[in-house]
Amino acid sequence: AGATMADSGFEQDRSRREQELEALRAIYGEELEIANAREVRVRLSPVEARERLAVLELHLPDDYPSRSAPTPLLDAPTPPGMVEEITLELLQMFEQAEVIYLWIEHLRER
């Protein structure tokens, strides 16, 4: 059976994800944990040592980055409701392109 358009799209997305993860690994080193091709965790170092570390966990769908955004799960020492607000902010930044670096930097600046 010949490859369909969908297959080649998934293939493209997969290689774009791989390239993105390679680049992120080069930038963040130890702070980045790639559980598998679908799941990435980033430790966001707190600005002040006494603050608890925040962790951003991302689940990457098959059609990321061409169509769907990663699912962000943020574990951070924030006031109630804040995680939802931040999650919405992140999702609004997604424009059918690689977005993980932008998200990490956005969170670090908050």
C-alpha positions in Angstrom: 0.0 0.0 0.0 1.3 3.4 -0.9 1.9 6.0 1.8 -1.0 8.4 2.2 -0.7 12.2 2.8 -1.5 11.6 6.4 1.4 9.2 6.8 3.9 11.6 5.3 2.5 14.4 7.5 2.9 12.2 10.6 6.4 11.4 9.4 7.3 15.0 9.0 5.9 15.9 12.4 7.9 13.1 13.9 11.2 14.3 12.5 10.3 17.9 13.4 9.7 16.7 17.0 13.0 14.8 17.0 14.9 17.9 15.8 13.2 20.1 18.4 14.0 17.7 21.2 17.6 17.5 20.0 17.9 21.3 20.1 16.2 21.5 23.5 18.6 18.9 24.9 21.5 21.0 23.7 20.1 24.2 25.3 18.8 22.8 28.6 20.9 19.8 29.3 20.2 18.3 32.7 17.0 20.3 33.2 15.4 18.5 30.3 14.2 14.9 30.8 12.9 13.1 27.7 10.9 10.2 29.0 10.1 9.0 25.4 9.3 10.5 22.0 5.9 11.7 23.5 6.8 12.9 26.9 9.1 15.6 28.0 9.8 17.1 31.5 11.6 20.3 32.1 12.7 21.5 35.5 12.3 25.3 35.7 14.8 26.5 38.2 13.3 28.9 40.7 14.8 32.4 40.6 15.1 32.3 44.4 16.7 29.3 46.0 14.0 29.0 48.7 11.2 28.6 46.2 10.1 25.1 45.2 11.1 24.0 41.8 8.5 24.1 39.0 8.2 21.2 36.6 6.6 21.5 33.2 5.5 18.1 31.7 4.6 18.0 28.1 2.7 15.3 26.2 3.3 15.6 22.4 0.6 14.4 20.1 1.2 12.7 16.8 0.3 15.8 14.9 2.5 18.2 16.8 3.8 20.6 15.6 1.8 20.9 12.4 -1.7 20.9 14.0 -2.0 20.1 17.7 -0.3 21.8 20.6 1.5 19.7 23.3 -0.5 19.1 26.4 1.2 21.1 29.2 1.0 19.9 32.8 2.5 22.4 35.1 3.5 21.5 38.6 4.4 24.8 40.3 4.1 26.5 43.6 1.5 29.0 42.5 -1.7 30.4 44.0 -4.9 28.4 43.2 -6.2 29.0 39.7 -2.8 30.2 38.5 -1.8 27.0 36.8 -4.9 27.0 34.7 -4.3 30.6 33.8 -0.7 29.9 32.8 -1.7 26.8 30.9 -4.2 28.9 28.8 -1.4 31.5 28.2 0.8 28.7 26.8 -1.8 27.2 24.6 -2.6 30.6 23.1 1.0 30.9 22.1 0.8 27.8 19.9 0.6 28.6 16.2 1.1 25.3 14.4 4.8 25.4 15.0 7.5 24.2 17.4 6.6 25.9 20.7 8.4 24.1 23.6 11.4 26.5 23.8 9.0 29.5 23.8 6.9 28.0 26.5 9.9 27.2 28.7 11.3 30.7 28.4 7.8 32.3 28.9 7.5 30.3 32.2 11.0 31.3 33.3 10.2 34.9 32.9 7.0 34.8 34.9 
